[in-house]
Amino acid sequence: MPHALVVDNNPERLTQTSEIFRAHDFSVESVSDTEQARDIILSARPEVLLINLDGEDVSSRARLLTFLAHSNVADVTQIFLMSSAPSYVQAAEGMRVGARDIFVYPSQLNRLAAALQQYKQEISCENSRDKTVHQSGRGLLIGESPPMEHLYKTLRKVAPADISVFLSGESGTGKDLVARTIHALSPRSHCPFVAVNCGAIAPDLAESELFGHVKGAFTGAASAHNGLFKQAEGGTLFLDELTEMKQDLQVKLLRVLESQTFQPVGAERSQSCDVRIIASSNRDLKEAIQEGLLRQDLYYRAAQFSLEVPPLRARGEDVVRLAKAFLYEQCEITKIKKEFSDEVLDVFRIYGWPGNVRELRNVVIRAFLLAGNEISVDDLPDNFISEQPIGMDYLRLPVGRTLDDVERNIIIATLRYHNGNKTIAAKELGISLKTLYNRLKEYDM
């Protein structure tokens, strides 16, 4: 039974929306206090989170949303928002925290119910896909570029070996999916996969979060709690952003990895554990060790095999494959068919994607919400268009493009580089202004 957390400072709304979750076979925690909600998110890690944005306590909700945006909770939790009159600012905030949708209260409670049903169907599909992972050897990863083919080849060799793996790579490259793929390809695939963002663990709850506690171990411990190591027994524990973990906790973690035992807070005896560790960081690991952010002995223990996940800008035409996959996902969810214009795909190819796959997915979802039947450049974020091609003095093109496509991309990139000044662009391209206008007419620009 999936677990949900509903946050609303209005008791009547809280009860009403909580009942919708229960009607769809969710276990539910309902709270009005945002600080309490934050603690529950860290300790219970609900599969679904619903936050109502109405009410006078704007500052506390803002703190909760800021926490969600910086802790990557959306990587493991489906976030929904609700408001009696959703504004553009609220929609933008939803994008920032990785919210899947925002509902109008009370007129769209039926849409909330449909979204919960859709979520359960997706979970069922994911479980079915996990069963076929061994056939493809790629898990849930998408891409056919040489860097990804090399990654798949490595994963097929590493996954069956029961060793700890350290994943490095920029934020948003999909290290979580790589970790899930390693688990799915391993002999431990029938056991739990448990993930935690180490930077999001509250210092006062950190030891309990990892190792659990017994009833009465500290103030507020009204019942016993199984920590992450117990929850992942027999399976895989993914420690995302390990370099953000506090030093004192790193020492205790190292001791557990070496002894294969842990002691819950307040317990008199240690417990044995059988867990495979996969860790990750978006930092330069040598610098992290030198700066004291990561203990060297812990790194050597957690990195029996190290693996780097390639950034999106190095994956060539995979950007188009991923964009189309994310678009298809939205079409399936909404039952509305939309397509990209050729110009949008050209812009995607040119852009450097500093936020990698996560940024691409957010851009596609936003564009889908704004567009008609065809997603055009006008549906992309203003800063996305204004910041990326203009001022860039290089152009990346995948091998295998036709000469017509190459010419089109060079003309568009040069024009954007000069902020739309056709006279300068034509001179730099070595063509007449008339020829440039003719080309733009051909491109319907």
C-alpha positions in Angstrom: 0.0 0.0 0.0 1.6 3.3 -1.1 2.0 6.0 1.6 0.8 9.6 1.3 1.3 12.8 3.2 -1.3 15.6 3.0 -0.3 19.1 4.2 -3.1 21.6 4.8 -3.8 24.1 7.5 -7.6 23.9 7.0 -9.1 20.9 9.0 -12.1 20.5 6.7 -10.0 20.4 3.5 -7.4 18.2 5.2 -10.1 15.6 6.0 -11.7 15.8 2.6 -8.5 15.3 0.5 -7.2 12.6 2.9 -10.3 10.6 2.3 -9.7 10.7 -1.5 -6.3 9.1 -0.9 -7.8 6.4 1.4 -10.5 5.7 -1.2 -7.6 4.8 -3.6 -5.9 2.5 -1.1 -3.2 4.8 0.2 -2.1 4.9 3.8 -2.3 8.6 4.8 -0.7 11.0 7.3 -2.4 14.4 7.5 -0.7 17.4 9.1 -1.3 21.1 9.2 2.2 22.1 10.5 4.8 22.5 7.7 7.8 21.8 10.1 6.1 18.5 11.1 5.6 17.8 7.4 9.3 18.2 6.8 10.2 15.7 9.5 7.8 13.2 8.1 9.1 13.6 4.6 12.7 12.9 5.9 11.7 9.9 8.1 8.8 8.2 6.3 9.6 9.2 2.7 6.0 9.1 1.4 5.4 8.0 -2.1 3.0 10.9 -2.7 2.9 14.4 -1.2 0.0 16.8 -1.5 0.4 20.5 -0.3 -2.4 23.0 -0.2 -1.1 26.5 -0.9 -4.1 28.4 0.5 -4.1 30.1 3.9 -2.3 32.9 5.6 0.9 31.2 6.7 2.7 32.0 3.5 6.2 32.1 5.0 6.1 28.5 6.5 4.9 27.1 3.2 7.6 28.9 1.4 10.2 27.3 3.7 8.7 23.9 3.0 8.8 24.5 -0.8 12.4 25.7 -0.6 13.3 22.5 1.3 11.7 20.4 -1.4 13.5 22.3 -4.2 16.9 21.8 -2.6 16.6 18.2 -1.3 15.5 16.6 -4.6 12.5 14.9 -2.8 10.7 14.8 -6.2 13.2 12.2 -7.3 11.5 9.6 -5.1 8.2 11.3 -4.2 5.3 12.4 -6.4 4.5 16.0 -5.4 1.1 17.5 -6.0 0.0 21.0 -5.2 -3.5 22.4 -4.6 -4.9 26.0 -4.5 -8.4 27.6 -4.7 -7.0 29.9 -7.4 -3.6 28.8 -8.8 -1.5 31.6 -10.0 1.4 31.7 -12.5 3.8 32.2 -9.5 2.4 29.1 -7.8 2.8 27.1 -11.1 6.4 28.3 -11.4 7.1 27.3 -7.8 5.6 23.9 -8.6 8.0 23.5 -11.5 10.9 24.5 -9.2 10.1 21.8 -6.6 9.4 19.1 -9.2 5.6 19.0 -8.7 3.8 16.8 -11.1 0.5 18.8 -11.2 -1.5 21.6 -9.4 -5.2 21.2 -8.8 -8.0 23.7 -8.2 -9.8 23.2 -4.9 -12.6 22.1 -4.8 -13.6 21.9 -8.5 -10.7 19.6 -9.5 -10.8 17.0 -6.7 -11.9 14.5 -9.4 -8.6 15.3 -11.3 -6.7 14.5 -8.1 -8.5 11.2 -7.8 -7.6 10.4 -11.5 -4.0 11.4 -10.8 -3.8 9.0 -7.9 -5.2 6.2 -10.0 -2.8 7.0 -12.8 0.1 6.9 -10.3 -0.8 3.4 -9.1 -1.0 2.3 -12.8 2.4 3.7 -13.4 3.8 1.9 -10.4 2.3 -1.3 -11.7 3.9 -0.7 -15.1 7.3 0.0 -13.5 7.1 -3.2 -11.7 6.4 -5.0 -15.0 9.3 -3.2 -16.7 11.6 -4.3 -13.9 10.9 -7.9 -14.8 12.1 -7.3 -18.3 15.3 -5.4 -17.4 17.5 -8.4 -17.9 16.4 -8.7 -21.5 17.5 -5.2 -22.5 20.4 -4.8 -20.1 19.5 -1.1 -19.9 17.0 -0.9 -17.1 14.9 2.3 -17.4 17.8 4.3 -19.0 17.2 5.9 -22.5 19.9 6.6 -25.0 21.9 5.1 -27.9 24.9 7.4 -27.9 28.4 5.9 -27.6 28.8 7.2 -24.0 25.6 5.4 -23.0 26.4 2.2 -24.9 29.7 2.1 -22.9 27.7 2.7 -19.7 25.3 -0.2 -20.5 28.3 -2.5 -21.2 29.8 -1.6 -17.9 26.5 -2.0 -16.0 26.0 -5.5 -17.3 29.4 -6.5 -15.9 29.2 -4.6 -12.6 25.6 -5.4 -11.6 25.9 -9.1 -10.9 29.1 -8.6 -8.8 28.1 -8.0 -5.2 30.4 -5.0 -4.7 29.7 -1.4 -3.6 29.5 1.1 -6.4 30.2 4.9 -6.4 28.5 6.9 -9.1 29.9 10.3 -9.9 28.5 12.9 -12.4 26.8 16.2 -12.6 23.5 16.9 -10.9 20.6 15.8 -13.0 22.4 13.2 -15.1 20.2 10.3 -13.8 22.4 8.7 -11.2 19.3 7.5 -9.4 18.2 5.6 -12.5 21.7 4.1 -12.9 21.5 2.9 -9.3 18.1 1.4 -9.9 19.4 -0.4 -13.0 22.3 -1.9 -11.1 19.9 -3.2 -8.5 17.4 -4.5 -11.1 20.2 -6.3 -13.0 21.6 -7.8 -9.8 20.8 -11.0 -7.9 19.2 -8.8 -5.2 16.5 -7.5 -7.6 13.8 -9.4 -5.7 14.6 -7.5 -2.5 14.0 -3.8 -1.7 15.7 -0.8 -3.3 15.9 2.0 -0.8 17.1 5.5 -1.7 17.9 8.5 0.5 19.4 12.0 -0.2 22.1 12.3 2.4 22.0 16.1 2.2 18.3 16.1 3.2 18.7 14.1 6.4 18.0 16.3 9.4 21.1 16.2 11.7 19.0 15.4 14.8 17.3 12.5 13.0 20.3 11.2 11.0 21.3 8.2 13.1 17.8 7.1 13.6 17.1 7.6 9.8 19.9 5.2 8.9 19.9 2.7 11.7 16.4 3.1 13.3 15.5 3.4 17.0 13.7 1.6 19.7 10.6 2.9 21.5 11.5 5.6 24.0 15.0 6.0 22.7 14.5 9.8 22.7 11.8 12.4 23.2 9.1 11.8 20.6 10.1 8.2 19.9 6.6 6.9 20.7 7.2 3.7 18.7 10.1 1.7 17.2 11.3 2.7 13.8 13.2 0.6 11.2 16.1 2.5 9.7 17.2 2.4 6.1 19.6 -0.5 6.6 16.7 -2.6 8.0 14.3 -1.5 5.3 16.9 -2.4 2.6 17.7 -5.9 4.1 18.7 -8.2 1.3 18.6 -5.5 -1.3 20.3 -2.2 -2.2 20.7 1.0 -0.3 21.4 4.0 -2.5 23.1 6.9 -0.6 22.6 9.8 -3.0 25.0 12.8 -2.5 27.1 11.0 0.1 29.5 14.0 0.2 26.7 16.0 1.9 26.5 13.6 4.9 27.9 15.0 8.2 31.4 13.8 9.2 30.3 12.1 12.5 27.7 10.1 10.6 30.3 9.1 8.0 32.3 7.6 10.7 29.4 5.5 11.9 28.5 4.5 8.4 32.0 3.3 7.7 31.9 1.2 10.8 28.6 -0.4 9.7 30.0 -1.1 6.2 33.1 -2.8 7.6 31.3 -4.9 10.3 28.0 -5.5 8.5 26.3 -4.8 11.7 24.4 -1.7 13.1 22.9 -0.7 16.4 19.5 1.1 16.4 19.4 4.2 18.6 18.6 3.2 22.2 19.1 -0.6 21.5 21.3 -2.7 23.7 22.4 -5.1 20.9 23.7 -4.8 17.4 21.9 -6.3 14.4 23.5 -7.9 11.3 22.7 -6.5 7.9 23.0 -7.8 4.3 22.8 -4.7 2.1 24.6 -3.7 -1.1 25.7 0.0 -1.1 25.5 2.3 -4.1 26.6 5.9 -3.4 26.8 9.0 -5.5 27.9 12.6 -5.6 27.9 15.4 -8.1 31.1 16.9 -6.6 34.6 16.3 -7.8 35.6 13.5 -5.5 39.3 14.4 -5.1 38.3 17.9 -4.1 35.6 16.6 -1.8 38.2 14.5 0.0 40.7 17.3 0.2 38.1 19.7 1.5 37.1 17.3 4.2 33.6 16.7 2.8 34.2 13.0 2.3 36.3 10.7 4.4 38.9 9.0 2.3 38.5 5.7 4.1 34.7 5.8 3.5 35.3 6.5 -0.1 37.5 3.5 -0.6 35.0 1.3 1.2 32.0 2.7 -0.8 33.9 2.8 -4.1 34.9 -0.8 -4.8 34.0 0.2 -8.3 33.6 3.8 -9.4 31.5 4.8 -12.4 30.9 8.2 -14.1 27.5 9.0 -15.6 27.9 11.2 -18.7 26.4 14.7 -18.9 23.6 15.2 -21.4 25.7 17.6 -23.6 28.0 14.7 -24.3 25.3 12.4 -25.5 24.5 13.8 -28.9 21.2 12.9 -30.4 20.1 11.3 -27.1 18.7 14.7 -26.1 16.0 14.3 -28.8 15.3 10.7 -27.8 14.9 11.7 -24.2 12.7 14.8 -25.1 10.4 12.6 -27.2 10.2 10.0 -24.4 9.2 12.7 -21.8 6.7 14.1 -24.2 5.2 10.7 -24.8 4.9 10.2 -21.1 2.9 13.4 -20.8 0.7 12.4 -23.7 0.0 9.1 -22.1 -0.9 10.7 -18.7 -3.2 13.4 -20.2 -4.4 11.4 -23.2 -3.6 14.5 -25.3 -1.3 14.1 -28.3 1.3 16.8 -28.9 4.4 17.0 -31.0 7.6 19.1 -31.1 8.3 21.5 -34.0 11.6 20.9 -35.8 12.9 24.2 -34.5 12.4 23.2 -30.9 14.4 20.0 -31.5 17.1 22.1 -33.1 17.2 24.4 -30.0 17.4 21.3 -27.8 20.4 20.1 -29.8 22.2 23.4 -29.5 21.6 24.0 -25.8 24.3 23.0 -23.3 21.9 21.6 -20.7 23.7 22.6 -17.4 20.9 20.9 -15.5 21.2 17.7 -17.6 18.3 15.2 -18.0 16.4 16.7 -15.0 16.4 20.1 -16.7 15.3 18.6 -20.0 12.3 16.8 -18.4 11.2 20.0 -16.6 11.4 22.0 -19.8 9.3 19.4 -21.7 6.7 19.2 -19.0 6.4 23.0 -18.9 6.2 23.3 -22.7 3.5 20.6 -22.8 1.3 22.5 -20.4 1.6 25.8 -22.4 1.5 24.4 -26.0 -1.3 23.7 -28.4 -1.0 20.6 -30.6 2.6 21.5 -31.5 5.2 22.6 -29.1 7.0 25.6 -30.5 10.0 27.8 -29.4 7.5 30.3 -27.9 6.4 27.6 -25.4 9.9 27.2 -24.0 11.0 29.3 -21.0 12.1 32.9 -21.8 15.4 32.6 -20.1 16.0 29.2 -21.8 15.8 30.8 -25.2 17.5 34.1 -24.3 20.4 32.6 -22.4 21.5 29.5 -24.2 22.2 30.2 -27.9 22.9 33.9 -27.7 26.5 34.5 -26.8 27.6 30.9 -27.5 30.5 30.8 -29.9 30.3 27.1 -30.7 27.8 24.7 -32.1 27.5 20.9 -31.4 26.2 18.7 -34.2 25.8 14.9 -34.0 27.5 12.8 -36.7 25.2 11.6 -39.5 23.2 14.9 -40.1 22.4 15.9 -43.7 24.2 18.9 -45.2 20.8 20.7 -45.3 20.3 20.1 -41.5 23.9 21.3 -40.8 23.3 24.5 -42.8 20.0 25.1 -41.0 21.6 24.7 -37.6 24.6 27.0 -38.4 22.3 29.7 -39.7 20.0 29.6 -36.7 22.8 29.5 -34.2 24.7 32.4 -35.9 21.5 34.5 -36.0 20.8 33.9 -32.3 24.5 34.5 -31.4 24.1 38.0 -32.8 20.8 38.5 -31.1 18.8 38.4 -34.3 20.8 40.9 -36.2 20.5 39.6 -39.8 23.0 42.0 -41.3 25.8 40.9 -39.1 24.8 37.2 -39.3 24.7 37.3 -43.1 28.2 38.9 -43.2 29.6 36.4 -40.8 28.1 33.5 -42.8 29.5 34.8 -46.0 26.1 35.1 -47.7 24.0 38.0 -48.9 21.2 39.4 -46.8 18.7 38.3 -49.5 20.0 34.7 -49.3 19.6 34.8 -45.5 16.0 36.0 -45.8 15.3 33.3 -48.4 16.7 30.6 -46.1 14.6 31.8 -43.1 11.6 31.8 -45.4 12.3 28.2 -46.2 12.6 27.4 -42.5 9.3 29.2 -41.9 11.1 31.6 -39.6 
